[in-house]
Amino acid sequence: MKQSVTLATCPVCDSSDITNSMNVRDHMITQEIFTVQKCGTCDFYFTNPRPAEEIIGNYYKSEEYVSHSSSNKGIINKLYNIVRGITLKQKRAVLEQLTDGRSLLDIGCGTGHFLNECKTNGWSVLGLEPDADARSFTKEKFGIETLPVEELYEREKSSFDVITMWHVLEHVYHLKKDVRQISGLIKPGGFLIIAVPNRESWDARNYKELWAAYDVPRHLYHFSEKNVIELMKQFDLKHQKTLPMKFDSFYVSMLSEKYRKGSLFKAMVNGFRSNLKAKSGFGYSSQIYIFKK
């Protein structure tokens, strides 16, 4: 079985002008070292080589992988779950400020908390999720049937008012192929909402290769705002606005300090500092990008 795949060109602009930028450890699960490369043409960063598609699922099999967990073990997980309760309502509010439509596709829906938030507030929802355990959790906890992510290619064209990808785009194995398909599923005048970590944020620059949001090899891509907009422009998706995810700087700094064997106090200071620096051209640790079809 093939263990890794090396890309010869940039996943965003297809340039072959790519060089090594840094080596990053998989602190979450395997402790393996992965290379992050940089495109000299469009300044996009991506993990290269990457685990082969057949085995990359092995890098998600851990209780430490919080997005597919409702564990309250440890302070980071406890805080994550408290914050999630707040941000779910904020995310739904973003949708409802954009459109009166009520059909939602959430790609990479994890354990279904956002789907449930929307469904209980009048939305017609469909969730796609690659992890079978997460799909089972969603059905058991919320009574919502979700589908494997391969079902993306079985949906009818122009069938959703809104498609959301909350910290998912950085994981998508076939980037352009999937974005092209996603664009086709949005109704004319509908919206695509993407949240991804921001490689240009102050906390990313501060922690460098220890920045937890590199999260190799699960994160295949490491976006700046410019990269996201350039990618979506290729598929007739027009950038409307960028919104902050202010809690993320604290969560990411907590994990980064854990890898650096630092303190919770230092993490809180750096999370706060990153948010302050965001308006000075760095942007926030994670950002929401809204595109219109």
N, C-alpha and C positions, 0 to 999 in steps of 0.2 A: 504494500500500500504506500502510495506517495505520502511523504511526511510534510513537505513544504512546497510552496509555489513562489517563484520570483517574478515580479513584474518588470518588464523591460522598458515600459513607458509610464508616464504620469497618469493616474486614474482620472484626473480632471481635464487636462489640456492635451494629453497624448504626446507630450514632448519626451524625447529620450535623454534630455539633459538632466539626469538625476545623480545625486551624490549622497554619501552618508552624512547624516547630521549628528546623531548621537546613538548610544547604546542604552537601552532601558530594560530594567529587570521586571519580570512578572512577579511583583510582590504579593499578589493576591493568592496565587495557587501553586505554581510550579517552581518559582525562583529562576526560571530560564532567562537568558538574555536575548533580547530582540533588537534589531537595527531599525531605527527610524530614518528614512531617507527624505531628501528635500528636492523638489523640482526647481531647477534654475530658471525656468521660463515663467511659471505662475506662482512660485513660492508656496506650493502645496507640500505638506508633510504627510508621509504615510509609512506604515509598518511594512518592511520589505527586506527579506522574504517573509511570507506569512504561512501559518499552518495550512495544509491542504484542506479543502472544503469538507472532506470525509471525516476529518479528525478534529476540526476546530471546536466541535461541541464538547470535547473533553475539557476544554479550558473554561467551561462555564459550570462544571460540576463541583460546586462548593457551597456550603452554607454561608461562607463569607461573601458570596456574590449577592449583595443586598437587594438588587432590583427584582430578583425572583424569590425574595424571602420576606416573611412577615415576622421574622425572629426579633425578640426583644433582648437577646443576649448581648451584653456589652453596651457601653455608653454610646458608641457610634450608631449601632442599630436602633437603640431606643430613641435617640435624637432624630434619626432618619424617619422613623415611623411617626413621631410627633409632627415633624415638618411636613410629611406627606399629607397629613390630614388638612393642613392649611393650604398647601399648594394645589391640591385637587380642585378646590373651589375656585382658586385663582385661574387655573387652566380652563375650567369650564366657562368662566366669565370671559376669557379671551375669545372663545368660540362664539359666544352669544352676542358679543359686541360687533362681530363681523357679519353675521348672517342670521336671517330668520329661518333658514333651512334647518332640518333636524336629522339628516342622515349622516352618520359618522363612521368612518373606517379608522381604527387605531391599529397601526402596524407595529408589531413588537409590544403587544399589550401586557406582557408580563403576567402578573397575578391578578389582573383585571380590575384594579381599584379605580382607575380612571373610567373604564367602561361602565362600572357600576354607578359612579358619580353622575355620569351623563344619562344613563338609562333611567335612573330614579328621578331625573329632572326632565323627562319627556323626549329624550333623543332615541332614535332608532339606531342601534349600534351593532357593529361587527368588529370583532377583534381577530387579528392574526398573530400567532406566536409560535416560534420554532420549538420551544421546550415543552415536551409532553407533560412533565410534572406541573409546570405553571398553568397549562390548560386545564388539568385536572383540578388544581386548586381553585381556579376561577369558577368552574362548574359547581364544585362542592360548596364554596363560600357564598357565591353570589347567584348561583343558578343560571349563569350565562355560558352558553356554549360558544367556545372559540375554536378557530380552525388553524391547521398548520399553515405556515407562512407561504408554502408553495401554492396555496389557494389564491394568492395574489393574481395569478395568471388565469384564473377561472372566473373572475368577476366581469360583469358587463361594463362596457365603456360608458363614461359620463354618468356614473351611478351614485356619486357621493357629493354632498354639499361641502364636507370638510374631511380631509385626511390628516391625521396627526401621526407624528413620529417623535416621541419623547425620548431623547437620548438613544436613538436607534440608528440613525443614518451612519454613524461612525462604525457600526457593526456590519453593514450590508455588504455581503461578499461580492456581488456583481453590481457595482455601483451604478454605472450608466444604464445598463439594461433594466434594472429595477426602477430607477427614477423615470425612465421613459414610460414604463408600464404604469407607474403611479400617476404620472401626469395625465395619461389617457383615461384614468378612472374618475377624474374630477369633473364635475359638471361645469359647463361654461359659466364663468363668474364665481365659481367655487374657490376654495382655499386649501392650500397645503401649509401646515404648521409644523416646523421642525425645531427641535431643541438639541443643541450639541455643545460640548465644551469649546471654549475659545482659547486657542493656542497662544493668542497675543495678549491674554489677560496678565495683570500684574502677578498673580499667584503662579501662573505658568512660568513666567520669567524668573520669579524668585526661587522656585523649587527645581527648575531645570529638569534633569532626567528623573528626579524624585517626585515630580508632579503627578499626583495620583490619577489625574484624568487622562494621562497617556494610556494607562490600563492595557498595556500590550499583553497578549496579542488579540484580546477581545476587541479593542479599538483598532480597526484597520486603518483609519483615517484620522487626521488631526487638523481640524478646520480653523481658519480665520474667517471673519465675516466676509471678506473679499472672495475667498474660495467658495463659500456656500452660494453667494449671489452669482458668481461666474458659472458654477455648475448648473444651477436652476435656469439660468438664462438660455442655456442650450436646449431646454425642453419647453420653451414658451411660458415659463412661470415668472411673473413679474414681482419683484421685491416690493412689498408695501411698507413694512417697518420692522424694526428690531427692538425686542423687549428684553429687559434684564431678568435673570434668575438669581436674586440676591442671596438666597440661602446657600447656593452651591459653593460659593467661595469658602464658607465656613466648613462645610462637609468635606470638600476636597482638601482644604488645609489640615483638617483633622487627620485624614488618612496620610497626607504627605508628611506631617510631623511624626506620625506613627512609623513610617518608613525611615525617617531621619532620626528616630529615637528622641524626638523632641517632646514638648509639653503641650497639654491641652490649652493652657493659657496662651502660649505662643501661636497656636493654631487660631484661636479666637482673635488675637491681635492682627494676624496676617489676613484672616478673612475680612475683617473690618477694613484693613488698609487697602486690600484689593478692591473692595467696593468704592472706597474713596477715590482710588486711582482710575476707576473705570471711565470717569468723565474727562480724563486727561489724555484720551486717545488709546488707552489700553483695551477698553471694553470690559464687560463683566466676565467672571469665571466661566459661566455658561450663559448662552443667550438663546432667545426664541426668535426665529425668523418666520415672517408671514409672507406667503407668496399667493398671488391671485392668478387664476387660469384665464 
